C-alpha cells in the first residue's frame, strides 16, 4: 500500500473506487460481523484510532542506519527528517510547541531498539501535558492531545505507567523499503522488539478485547443481517456506467473551481450539521445554492454571471438525468452507516482507557475516535461515528484554546 497519510471512510469507498469499492465495503462489514459473532475467518484485522497529535515517524534511516524522527514531510519530494537534537532546534519549519515535542521524541525514542524498523504513530503526551483531575467522584491521570481527553483511573497500573512516563505514543503502521522514497506501509506493528523504558508509555493500536464484551448481542446480529441484506439489494441498483457519469460531473465541478458543489462535500456538510440524511432532491438544492452564493454572486459582470448560470443549469440537468442513481446512492450510504454503527457500538463496549470531551458544564463520556479495518490484501478503511466525532471536534473546549 502507499504511504499512510490519509484513510477514507467506509461509506465513501463506492465514490472513491466505484463498483469494486462498494463491493469491498460490503465485504468489510460482513467480515466484521463474522468476527464479532465469534466465527471470523481472520480476513479482517482491526486497529483502534487514537486521537493523538502530531503524527510522528521514527526509526533507522534505510540507507545509512541513523535514527531519525519526522512528520509527514518525510514523504516530500525532498524528504525532511531530523537525525539530531541540533537539527530539530534549528528547524525553522517547526513551531515552538512542535519543536519541543520533537525534541522530547528524539531524546526518548532514540533509546529504543529499532533494528531496521520504521514506525508511524500518534504522540499522546509529553512531559508537560498530563494532569491529575477529578471527573465525577473519581481521580484520573489525564491528557488531551487533540479533541478527546484520555483518562486513566488513579491507582490503576495504566495510570501509574502514564504518570511515570515523560512521553506517550501509540504506534499503528510499519514501513519497509531500501530508501525513503521506496517505503511502503502496512497497518499494524510489533512493538515487542523495541524494548522498554520507564520514561516512555507506548502501545500498539491493535483492537484488544480481553473481556469478550464486544461480541454482538442477538438483537444486534438480527438488525445487522437485515441491514446488510437491504444494503446488497440497493447496491444492485447502482451501475458502473452511472458511477462513471457521476464522476464526470464531479470532475467538471473541480475544473470549474466549484469543488464545493461535489457530492462528497455535500455529504460532509450534512454530517457537520449533525444529521446524515442526504437525498437526491436536497443535493440538487445544495448545488443550486452553492453556485448562486459561492460562484455567481462573486462575479461582477452580468455577462459572466449568465455564463456561469448556464453552466450551473447544464450540471443540474446532468444530475437530474441520474435521479434513480442518486436515490440509490444516498440509500446505499445510509444503510452502510446504519450497518457500520451497529458494529461500532459493539466495538465501543471495550475501552482500555477512559475517553471524555470537555463541555461548558463539565466532562462528557464519549467513545474512541473510531477504528481501522484492514483486509488480507492490506486495504484499509475508517469506521468512525462521524456525527459524534464531528460534533465533538467543532464544539468541545480544547486545552490549547486557553
Buried (B, 14 or more C-beta within 10 A) or exposed (E): EEBBEEBBBBBBBBBBBBBEBBBBBBBBBBBBBBBBBEEBEEBBBBBBBBBBBBBBBBBBBBEEEEBBBBBBEBBEEEBBBBBEBEBBEEBEEBEEEBBBBBBBBBBBBBEBEBEEBBBBBBBBBBEEBBBEBEBEEEBBBBBBBBBBBBBBBBEEEBBBBBEEBBBBBBBBBBBEEEEBEEBEBBBBBEBEEBEEBEEBBBBBBBBEBEEEEBBBEEEBBEBBBEBBEBBBEBBEBBEEEBBEBBBEBBEBBEEBEBEBBBBBBBBBEBBBEEEBEBBBEEBBEBBBEBBBEEBBEEBEEEEEBEEBBEBBEEBBEBBEEBEEBBBBBBBBBBBBBBBBBBBBBBBBBBEBBBBBBBEEEEBEEBBBBBBBBBBEEEBBBBBBBBBBBBBBBEEBEEBEEE
